[in-house]
Amino acid sequence: MDFSLPDEFRMLKEQMRRFVNTQIIPHERESLEDCDELKPEWKNKFVAGAKELGIWMLEVPEEYGGVGLSLVGRAVVWQELARTVGLPSRGETITGPTVRHILYSLTGDMKEKYLLPVLRGEKRSCFAQTEPDAGSDPGGMRTTAVRDGDHYVINGTKRFISGADKADFMQLMAATDRSKGSHGGISCFIVDMDTPGVKLGARYQTMMGDAPWEIVLDNVRIPVSHRVGEEGDGFKLAQKWLGAGRVKHGARALGVAERCLELATSYAKQRETFGKRLSERQGIQWKLADIYIELEAARLLVFQAASKLDAGEDARTDAYVCKYFADEMAFRAADVCMQIHGGMGLTTDLPIEKMWRQQRSYRITEGASEVMQMVIARHVLKTYG
Protein backbone atom coordinates (compact mmCIF):
# COMPACT_ATOMS: atom_id res chain seq x y z
CA MET A 1 0.00 0.00 0.00
CA ASP A 2 1.53 3.29 -1.17
CA PHE A 3 0.69 6.40 0.86
CA SER A 4 2.84 8.77 -1.21
CA LEU A 5 1.59 11.19 -3.85
CA PRO A 6 1.98 10.17 -7.50
CA ASP A 7 4.94 11.82 -9.25
CA GLU A 8 2.81 14.33 -11.18
CA PHE A 9 1.20 15.56 -7.98
CA ARG A 10 4.53 15.79 -6.16
CA MET A 11 5.75 18.01 -8.97
CA LEU A 12 2.55 20.08 -8.79
CA LYS A 13 3.01 20.44 -5.03
CA GLU A 14 6.58 21.70 -5.50
CA GLN A 15 5.48 24.20 -8.14
CA MET A 16 2.63 25.44 -5.95
CA ARG A 17 4.97 25.75 -2.95
CA ARG A 18 7.37 27.94 -4.96
CA PHE A 19 4.52 30.05 -6.32
CA VAL A 20 3.02 30.68 -2.88
CA ASN A 21 6.38 31.28 -1.17
CA THR A 22 7.76 33.68 -3.80
CA GLN A 23 4.70 35.36 -5.32
CA ILE A 24 2.04 35.58 -2.59
CA ILE A 25 3.49 35.30 0.93
CA PRO A 26 5.85 38.31 0.47
CA HIS A 27 2.77 40.45 -0.31
CA GLU A 28 0.17 38.86 1.95
CA ARG A 29 -0.20 41.91 4.18
CA GLU A 30 -1.02 44.21 1.25
CA SER A 31 -2.96 42.08 -1.22
CA LEU A 32 -6.44 42.11 0.33
CA GLU A 33 -9.14 44.78 0.48
CA ASP A 34 -11.65 45.06 3.30
CA CYS A 35 -14.18 42.20 3.41
CA ASP A 36 -11.52 39.71 2.37
CA GLU A 37 -11.33 40.51 -1.36
CA LEU A 38 -8.23 40.80 -3.51
CA LYS A 39 -7.16 44.20 -4.73
CA PRO A 40 -7.44 44.24 -8.55
CA GLU A 41 -3.72 44.62 -9.21
CA TRP A 42 -2.86 41.63 -7.02
CA LYS A 43 -5.73 39.54 -8.36
CA ASN A 44 -4.46 40.05 -11.92
CA LYS A 45 -0.95 39.11 -10.87
CA PHE A 46 -1.97 35.99 -8.95
CA VAL A 47 -4.39 34.82 -11.65
CA ALA A 48 -1.62 35.19 -14.24
CA GLY A 49 0.56 32.98 -12.04
CA ALA A 50 -2.21 30.40 -11.70
CA LYS A 51 -2.66 30.29 -15.47
CA GLU A 52 1.08 29.84 -15.96
CA LEU A 53 1.00 26.90 -13.55
CA GLY A 54 -1.92 25.35 -15.45
CA ILE A 55 -4.36 25.48 -12.55
CA TRP A 56 -6.79 28.04 -14.00
CA MET A 57 -10.36 26.63 -14.11
CA LEU A 58 -9.12 24.10 -11.56
CA GLU A 59 -12.55 23.01 -10.34
CA VAL A 60 -14.20 22.95 -13.78
CA PRO A 61 -14.59 19.62 -15.68
CA GLU A 62 -12.71 19.19 -18.94
CA GLU A 63 -15.93 19.08 -20.97
CA TYR A 64 -16.48 22.72 -20.00
CA GLY A 65 -12.91 23.83 -20.73
CA GLY A 66 -11.51 23.23 -17.25
CA VAL A 67 -8.45 21.40 -15.99
CA GLY A 68 -10.40 18.31 -14.99
CA LEU A 69 -7.96 17.60 -12.17
CA SER A 70 -8.83 14.78 -9.79
CA LEU A 71 -9.89 15.57 -6.24
CA VAL A 72 -6.49 14.39 -4.99
CA GLY A 73 -4.80 16.89 -7.34
CA ARG A 74 -7.13 19.69 -6.29
CA ALA A 75 -6.43 18.90 -2.63
CA VAL A 76 -2.71 19.39 -3.33
CA VAL A 77 -3.41 22.84 -4.76
CA TRP A 78 -5.84 23.86 -2.00
CA GLN A 79 -3.34 22.82 0.66
CA GLU A 80 -0.56 24.95 -0.77
CA LEU A 81 -2.75 28.01 -1.38
CA ALA A 82 -3.96 27.85 2.24
CA ARG A 83 -0.42 28.42 3.51
CA THR A 84 -0.87 32.14 2.89
CA VAL A 85 -3.32 34.68 4.28
CA GLY A 86 -2.77 36.79 1.17
CA LEU A 87 -5.74 35.16 -0.57
CA PRO A 88 -9.43 35.38 0.37
CA SER A 89 -10.40 32.72 2.87
CA ARG A 90 -13.65 31.97 1.03
CA GLY A 91 -15.52 33.02 -2.04
CA GLU A 92 -13.20 34.67 -4.54
CA THR A 93 -10.46 32.43 -5.92
CA ILE A 94 -7.43 32.84 -8.17
CA THR A 95 -7.95 29.41 -9.79
CA GLY A 96 -11.16 30.28 -11.63
CA PRO A 97 -14.86 29.99 -10.82
CA THR A 98 -16.06 27.61 -8.14
CA VAL A 99 -19.26 26.07 -9.48
CA ARG A 100 -21.42 23.88 -7.31
CA HIS A 101 -22.65 20.62 -8.77
CA ILE A 102 -26.14 22.12 -8.94
CA LEU A 103 -25.32 24.33 -11.94
CA TYR A 104 -23.89 21.38 -13.86
CA SER A 105 -27.31 19.75 -13.45
CA LEU A 106 -28.95 22.46 -15.55
CA THR A 107 -30.11 21.58 -19.03
CA GLY A 108 -30.93 23.33 -22.30
CA ASP A 109 -31.63 27.05 -22.11
CA MET A 110 -30.99 27.16 -18.37
CA LYS A 111 -27.43 25.90 -18.89
CA GLU A 112 -26.88 28.52 -21.59
CA LYS A 113 -28.31 31.31 -19.45
CA TYR A 114 -26.68 30.48 -16.11
CA LEU A 115 -23.89 27.88 -16.13
CA LEU A 116 -21.90 28.95 -19.18
CA PRO A 117 -21.84 32.69 -18.33
CA VAL A 118 -20.49 31.80 -14.86
CA LEU A 119 -17.73 29.71 -16.41
CA ARG A 120 -16.86 32.57 -18.77
CA GLY A 121 -16.73 35.03 -15.88
CA GLU A 122 -19.70 37.01 -17.17
CA LYS A 123 -22.04 36.23 -14.28
CA ARG A 124 -21.70 35.50 -10.60
CA SER A 125 -23.81 33.31 -8.39
CA CYS A 126 -24.40 32.78 -4.69
CA PHE A 127 -25.73 29.78 -2.79
CA ALA A 128 -28.69 30.49 -0.50
CA GLN A 129 -29.52 27.74 1.98
CA THR A 130 -28.78 28.92 5.54
CA GLU A 131 -31.61 30.60 7.43
CA PRO A 132 -32.10 32.15 10.89
CA ASP A 133 -33.60 28.83 12.12
CA ALA A 134 -32.00 26.39 9.68
CA GLY A 135 -28.21 26.25 9.48
CA SER A 136 -26.76 22.82 10.10
CA ASP A 137 -30.27 21.34 10.01
CA PRO A 138 -31.77 22.02 6.56
CA GLY A 139 -34.83 20.04 7.58
CA GLY A 140 -35.88 23.06 9.65
CA MET A 141 -36.03 25.29 6.58
CA ARG A 142 -38.84 27.85 6.71
CA THR A 143 -38.46 29.43 3.28
CA THR A 144 -41.25 27.96 1.17
CA ALA A 145 -41.87 27.57 -2.56
CA VAL A 146 -45.56 27.01 -3.29
CA ARG A 147 -46.64 25.83 -6.75
CA ASP A 148 -49.07 28.20 -8.48
CA GLY A 149 -49.80 26.92 -11.96
CA ASP A 150 -46.65 27.22 -14.05
CA HIS A 151 -44.90 29.31 -11.36
CA TYR A 152 -43.65 28.97 -7.81
CA VAL A 153 -44.23 31.65 -5.18
CA ILE A 154 -41.32 31.90 -2.74
CA ASN A 155 -41.36 33.49 0.71
CA GLY A 156 -38.72 33.47 3.40
CA THR A 157 -35.38 34.77 4.63
CA LYS A 158 -31.86 33.51 4.04
CA ARG A 159 -28.91 34.47 6.22
CA PHE A 160 -25.08 34.48 5.97
CA ILE A 161 -25.11 34.38 2.16
CA SER A 162 -21.61 35.19 0.89
CA GLY A 163 -21.36 37.29 -2.27
CA ALA A 164 -25.08 38.06 -2.43
CA ASP A 165 -24.43 41.72 -3.23
CA LYS A 166 -22.33 40.85 -6.28
CA ALA A 167 -24.39 37.91 -7.54
CA ASP A 168 -26.50 38.00 -10.69
CA PHE A 169 -28.55 35.03 -9.50
CA MET A 170 -28.78 32.66 -6.56
CA GLN A 171 -29.08 28.91 -6.21
CA LEU A 172 -31.91 28.90 -3.70
CA MET A 173 -33.03 26.04 -1.47
CA ALA A 174 -36.67 26.20 -0.40
CA ALA A 175 -39.17 23.83 1.19
CA THR A 176 -41.76 22.47 -1.22
CA ASP A 177 -43.11 20.00 1.35
CA ARG A 178 -42.13 20.88 4.91
CA SER A 179 -43.57 17.63 6.26
CA LYS A 180 -40.77 15.70 4.51
CA GLY A 181 -37.93 17.93 5.73
CA SER A 182 -34.62 17.22 3.99
CA HIS A 183 -35.86 13.79 2.84
CA GLY A 184 -37.61 14.92 -0.31
CA GLY A 185 -39.14 18.12 1.00
CA ILE A 186 -36.53 20.62 -0.26
CA SER A 187 -36.17 21.82 -3.84
CA CYS A 188 -33.58 23.94 -5.59
CA PHE A 189 -34.35 26.99 -7.72
CA ILE A 190 -32.44 29.47 -9.84
CA VAL A 191 -33.59 32.97 -8.89
CA ASP A 192 -32.31 36.14 -10.55
CA MET A 193 -31.33 38.73 -7.96
CA ASP A 194 -33.33 41.43 -9.76
CA THR A 195 -36.57 39.42 -9.57
CA PRO A 196 -39.37 41.49 -7.95
CA GLY A 197 -39.63 40.67 -4.26
CA VAL A 198 -35.93 39.83 -3.80
CA LYS A 199 -34.02 42.28 -1.62
CA LEU A 200 -30.87 42.35 0.44
CA GLY A 201 -31.39 42.72 4.16
CA ALA A 202 -28.85 42.96 6.97
CA ARG A 203 -25.14 42.56 6.39
CA TYR A 204 -23.07 40.67 8.96
CA GLN A 205 -19.47 41.73 9.51
CA THR A 206 -17.63 38.63 10.68
CA MET A 207 -14.39 38.04 12.56
CA MET A 208 -12.86 36.81 9.28
CA GLY A 209 -13.34 40.17 7.55
CA ASP A 210 -15.94 38.92 5.09
CA ALA A 211 -19.48 40.27 5.29
CA PRO A 212 -22.25 37.87 4.22
CA TRP A 213 -25.80 39.07 3.64
CA GLU A 214 -29.37 38.40 4.56
CA ILE A 215 -31.71 37.88 1.59
CA VAL A 216 -35.44 38.53 1.99
CA LEU A 217 -37.89 36.92 -0.45
CA ASP A 218 -41.39 38.41 -0.45
CA ASN A 219 -43.87 36.71 -2.81
CA VAL A 220 -41.16 36.07 -5.38
CA ARG A 221 -42.64 34.45 -8.51
CA ILE A 222 -40.43 32.32 -10.72
CA PRO A 223 -41.27 29.92 -13.58
CA VAL A 224 -41.38 26.18 -12.91
CA SER A 225 -38.57 25.90 -15.47
CA HIS A 226 -36.27 27.55 -12.89
CA ARG A 227 -36.52 24.54 -10.62
CA VAL A 228 -33.37 22.38 -10.78
CA GLY A 229 -34.18 18.71 -11.10
CA GLU A 230 -37.38 17.20 -9.76
CA GLU A 231 -39.35 18.63 -6.88
CA GLY A 232 -37.79 17.43 -3.64
CA ASP A 233 -34.35 16.83 -5.16
CA GLY A 234 -32.73 19.92 -3.61
CA PHE A 235 -30.96 18.34 -0.66
CA LYS A 236 -29.75 15.44 -2.80
CA LEU A 237 -28.28 17.89 -5.33
CA ALA A 238 -26.50 19.83 -2.58
CA GLN A 239 -25.09 16.62 -1.07
CA LYS A 240 -23.27 15.80 -4.32
CA TRP A 241 -21.11 18.88 -3.77
CA LEU A 242 -20.56 18.46 -0.05
CA GLY A 243 -18.11 15.54 -0.20
CA ALA A 244 -15.61 17.49 -2.28
CA GLY A 245 -16.35 20.61 -0.23
CA ARG A 246 -15.39 18.84 2.98
CA VAL A 247 -12.20 17.51 1.44
CA LYS A 248 -11.45 21.10 0.43
CA HIS A 249 -11.89 22.17 4.05
CA GLY A 250 -9.52 19.43 5.15
CA ALA A 251 -6.90 20.28 2.53
CA ARG A 252 -6.95 23.96 3.45
CA ALA A 253 -6.56 23.02 7.11
CA LEU A 254 -3.39 21.11 6.21
CA GLY A 255 -1.90 24.22 4.64
CA VAL A 256 -2.76 26.39 7.63
CA ALA A 257 -1.35 23.89 10.14
CA GLU A 258 1.85 23.40 8.15
CA ARG A 259 2.48 27.16 7.95
CA CYS A 260 1.79 27.50 11.67
CA LEU A 261 4.24 24.68 12.45
CA GLU A 262 6.89 26.36 10.31
CA LEU A 263 6.37 29.73 12.02
CA ALA A 264 6.27 28.27 15.53
CA THR A 265 9.38 26.14 15.03
CA SER A 266 11.39 28.97 13.52
CA TYR A 267 10.43 31.38 16.31
CA ALA A 268 11.10 28.79 19.04
CA LYS A 269 14.65 28.36 17.72
CA GLN A 270 15.29 32.12 17.85
CA ARG A 271 13.46 33.32 20.96
CA GLU A 272 15.38 33.22 24.27
CA THR A 273 13.79 33.50 27.71
CA PHE A 274 15.52 33.09 31.05
CA GLY A 275 18.73 32.06 29.35
CA LYS A 276 17.31 29.36 27.09
CA ARG A 277 15.83 29.19 23.62
CA LEU A 278 12.18 28.17 23.62
CA SER A 279 13.07 25.20 21.43
CA GLU A 280 15.18 23.79 24.28
CA ARG A 281 12.23 23.66 26.66
CA GLN A 282 10.35 20.38 26.88
CA GLY A 283 6.99 22.11 27.22
CA ILE A 284 7.49 23.78 23.83
CA GLN A 285 8.97 20.67 22.21
CA TRP A 286 5.91 18.63 23.15
CA LYS A 287 3.57 21.27 21.70
CA LEU A 288 5.47 21.16 18.39
CA ALA A 289 5.49 17.35 18.42
CA ASP A 290 1.73 17.23 18.97
CA ILE A 291 1.10 19.58 16.05
CA TYR A 292 3.29 17.46 13.78
CA ILE A 293 1.60 14.20 14.82
CA GLU A 294 -1.89 15.55 14.26
CA LEU A 295 -0.87 17.18 10.96
CA GLU A 296 0.42 13.86 9.61
CA ALA A 297 -2.72 12.04 10.74
CA ALA A 298 -4.93 14.69 9.12
CA ARG A 299 -2.94 14.45 5.89
CA LEU A 300 -3.73 10.74 5.61
CA LEU A 301 -7.41 11.30 6.35
CA VAL A 302 -7.75 14.07 3.76
CA PHE A 303 -6.08 12.20 0.93
CA GLN A 304 -7.83 8.95 1.80
CA ALA A 305 -11.20 10.68 1.47
CA ALA A 306 -10.12 12.35 -1.78
CA SER A 307 -8.87 9.05 -3.23
CA LYS A 308 -12.10 7.25 -2.36
CA LEU A 309 -14.25 9.98 -3.90
CA ASP A 310 -12.09 9.94 -7.04
CA ALA A 311 -12.67 6.18 -7.25
CA GLY A 312 -16.44 6.66 -7.04
CA GLU A 313 -16.73 5.02 -3.63
CA ASP A 314 -19.23 6.02 -0.97
CA ALA A 315 -16.92 8.19 1.11
CA ARG A 316 -19.41 10.35 2.95
CA THR A 317 -18.18 9.29 6.38
CA ASP A 318 -14.55 9.72 5.29
CA ALA A 319 -15.38 13.27 4.20
CA TYR A 320 -17.06 14.03 7.54
CA VAL A 321 -14.07 12.63 9.42
CA CYS A 322 -11.49 14.55 7.40
CA LYS A 323 -13.30 17.88 7.78
CA TYR A 324 -13.85 17.43 11.50
CA PHE A 325 -10.36 16.22 12.38
CA ALA A 326 -8.44 18.57 10.05
CA ASP A 327 -10.35 21.73 10.98
CA GLU A 328 -10.03 21.03 14.71
CA MET A 329 -6.35 20.13 14.27
CA ALA A 330 -5.55 23.32 12.36
CA PHE A 331 -7.27 25.46 14.99
CA ARG A 332 -5.13 23.85 17.69
CA ALA A 333 -2.04 24.42 15.54
CA ALA A 334 -2.86 28.11 15.08
CA ASP A 335 -3.58 28.45 18.80
CA VAL A 336 -0.26 26.83 19.79
CA CYS A 337 1.60 28.93 17.24
CA MET A 338 0.04 32.09 18.67
CA GLN A 339 0.90 31.03 22.23
CA ILE A 340 4.53 30.33 21.36
CA HIS A 341 4.85 33.77 19.73
CA GLY A 342 3.41 35.45 22.81
CA GLY A 343 2.43 39.09 22.30
CA MET A 344 3.69 39.14 18.71
CA GLY A 345 1.27 36.36 17.85
CA LEU A 346 -1.61 38.72 18.60
CA THR A 347 -0.43 41.39 16.18
CA THR A 348 -1.37 41.85 12.54
CA ASP A 349 2.35 42.02 11.72
CA LEU A 350 2.26 38.22 11.54
CA PRO A 351 -0.31 36.00 9.75
CA ILE A 352 -1.01 33.94 12.86
CA GLU A 353 -3.98 35.88 14.24
CA LYS A 354 -5.76 35.70 10.88
CA MET A 355 -5.14 31.98 10.59
CA TRP A 356 -6.49 31.58 14.12
CA ARG A 357 -9.64 33.51 13.19
CA GLN A 358 -9.99 31.58 9.96
CA GLN A 359 -9.81 28.20 11.64
CA ARG A 360 -12.16 29.30 14.41
CA SER A 361 -14.62 30.19 11.68
CA TYR A 362 -14.19 26.90 9.80
CA ARG A 363 -15.17 24.92 12.89
CA ILE A 364 -18.68 26.35 12.34
CA THR A 365 -19.10 27.01 8.62
CA GLU A 366 -20.15 24.40 6.05
CA GLY A 367 -20.88 21.86 8.75
CA ALA A 368 -20.19 22.61 12.40
CA SER A 369 -17.82 20.25 14.20
CA GLU A 370 -20.64 18.98 16.41
CA VAL A 371 -22.71 18.10 13.34
CA MET A 372 -19.76 16.21 11.88
CA GLN A 373 -19.47 14.29 15.17
CA MET A 374 -23.19 13.55 15.18
CA VAL A 375 -23.12 12.05 11.68
CA ILE A 376 -19.92 10.10 12.42
CA ALA A 377 -21.56 8.75 15.59
CA ARG A 378 -24.51 7.51 13.53
CA HIS A 379 -22.08 5.61 11.34
CA VAL A 380 -20.34 4.11 14.37
CA LEU A 381 -23.63 3.01 15.98
CA LYS A 382 -24.79 1.43 12.72
CA THR A 383 -21.49 -0.27 11.92
CA TYR A 384 -20.15 -1.42 15.27
CA GLY A 385 -23.22 -1.94 17.41
Secondary structure as the mmCIF struct_conf table of DSSP 4:
data_model
#
loop_
_struct_conf.conf_type_id
_struct_conf.id
_struct_conf.beg_label_comp_id
_struct_conf.beg_label_asym_id
_struct_conf.beg_label_seq_id
_struct_conf.end_label_comp_id
_struct_conf.end_label_asym_id
_struct_conf.end_label_seq_id
BEND BEND1 SER A 4 SER A 4
HELX_LH_PP_P HELX_LH_PP_P1 LEU A 5 PRO A 6
HELX_RH_AL_P HELX_RH_AL_P1 ASP A 7 PHE A 19
HELX_RH_PI_P HELX_RH_PI_P1 VAL A 20 ILE A 24
HELX_RH_3T_P HELX_RH_3T_P1 ILE A 25 HIS A 27
TURN_TY1_P TURN_TY1_P1 GLU A 28 GLU A 30
BEND BEND2 SER A 31 SER A 31
STRN STRN1 LEU A 32 LEU A 32
HELX_RH_3T_P HELX_RH_3T_P2 ASP A 34 ASP A 36
STRN STRN2 LEU A 38 LEU A 38
HELX_RH_AL_P HELX_RH_AL_P2 PRO A 40 LEU A 53
TURN_TY1_P TURN_TY1_P2 GLY A 54 GLY A 54
TURN_TY1_P TURN_TY1_P3 TRP A 56 GLU A 59
BEND BEND3 VAL A 60 VAL A 60
HELX_RH_3T_P HELX_RH_3T_P3 GLU A 62 TYR A 64
TURN_TY1_P TURN_TY1_P4 GLY A 65 GLY A 65
BEND BEND4 GLY A 66 GLY A 66
HELX_RH_AL_P HELX_RH_AL_P3 LEU A 71 LEU A 81
TURN_TY1_P TURN_TY1_P5 ALA A 82 ARG A 83
BEND BEND5 VAL A 85 LEU A 87
BEND BEND6 SER A 89 GLY A 91
BEND BEND7 ILE A 94 THR A 95
HELX_RH_AL_P HELX_RH_AL_P4 HIS A 101 TYR A 104
TURN_TY1_P TURN_TY1_P6 SER A 105 SER A 105
HELX_RH_AL_P HELX_RH_AL_P5 GLY A 108 MET A 110
HELX_RH_PI_P HELX_RH_PI_P2 LYS A 111 LEU A 115
HELX_RH_AL_P HELX_RH_AL_P6 LEU A 116 LEU A 119
TURN_TY1_P TURN_TY1_P7 ARG A 120 GLY A 121
BEND BEND8 GLU A 122 GLU A 122
STRN STRN3 SER A 125 ALA A 128
STRN STRN4 GLU A 131 GLU A 131
TURN_TY1_P TURN_TY1_P8 PRO A 132 ASP A 133
STRN STRN5 ALA A 134 ALA A 134
BEND BEND9 GLY A 135 SER A 136
HELX_RH_3T_P HELX_RH_3T_P4 PRO A 138 GLY A 140
STRN STRN6 THR A 144 ASP A 148
TURN_TY1_P TURN_TY1_P9 GLY A 149 ASP A 150
STRN STRN7 HIS A 151 ILE A 161
TURN_TY1_P TURN_TY1_P10 SER A 162 GLY A 163
HELX_RH_3T_P HELX_RH_3T_P5 ALA A 164 LYS A 166
BEND BEND10 ASP A 168 ASP A 168
STRN STRN8 PHE A 169 ALA A 175
BEND BEND11 THR A 176 THR A 176
HELX_RH_3T_P HELX_RH_3T_P6 ARG A 178 LYS A 180
TURN_TY1_P TURN_TY1_P11 GLY A 181 GLY A 184
STRN STRN9 ILE A 186 ASP A 192
TURN_TY1_P TURN_TY1_P12 MET A 193 ASP A 194
BEND BEND12 THR A 195 THR A 195
TURN_TY1_P TURN_TY1_P13 PRO A 196 GLY A 197
STRN STRN10 VAL A 198 ARG A 203
TURN_TY1_P TURN_TY1_P14 MET A 207 MET A 208
BEND BEND13 GLY A 209 GLY A 209
STRN STRN11 TRP A 213 PRO A 223
HELX_RH_3T_P HELX_RH_3T_P7 VAL A 224 HIS A 226
STRN STRN12 ARG A 227 VAL A 228
BEND BEND14 GLY A 229 GLU A 230
TURN_TY1_P TURN_TY1_P15 GLU A 231 GLY A 232
HELX_RH_AL_P HELX_RH_AL_P7 GLY A 234 GLN A 270
STRN STRN13 GLU A 272 THR A 273
TURN_TY1_P TURN_TY1_P16 PHE A 274 GLY A 275
STRN STRN14 LYS A 276 ARG A 277
HELX_RH_3T_P HELX_RH_3T_P8 LEU A 278 GLU A 280
BEND BEND15 ARG A 281 ARG A 281
HELX_RH_AL_P HELX_RH_AL_P8 GLN A 282 ASP A 310
TURN_TY1_P TURN_TY1_P17 ALA A 311 GLY A 312
HELX_RH_AL_P HELX_RH_AL_P9 ARG A 316 HIS A 341
HELX_RH_3T_P HELX_RH_3T_P9 GLY A 342 LEU A 346
BEND BEND16 THR A 347 THR A 347
TURN_TY1_P TURN_TY1_P18 THR A 348 ASP A 349
BEND BEND17 LEU A 350 PRO A 351
HELX_RH_AL_P HELX_RH_AL_P10 ILE A 352 TYR A 362
TURN_TY1_P TURN_TY1_P19 ARG A 363 GLU A 366
BEND BEND18 GLY A 367 GLY A 367
HELX_RH_AL_P HELX_RH_AL_P11 SER A 369 TYR A 384
#
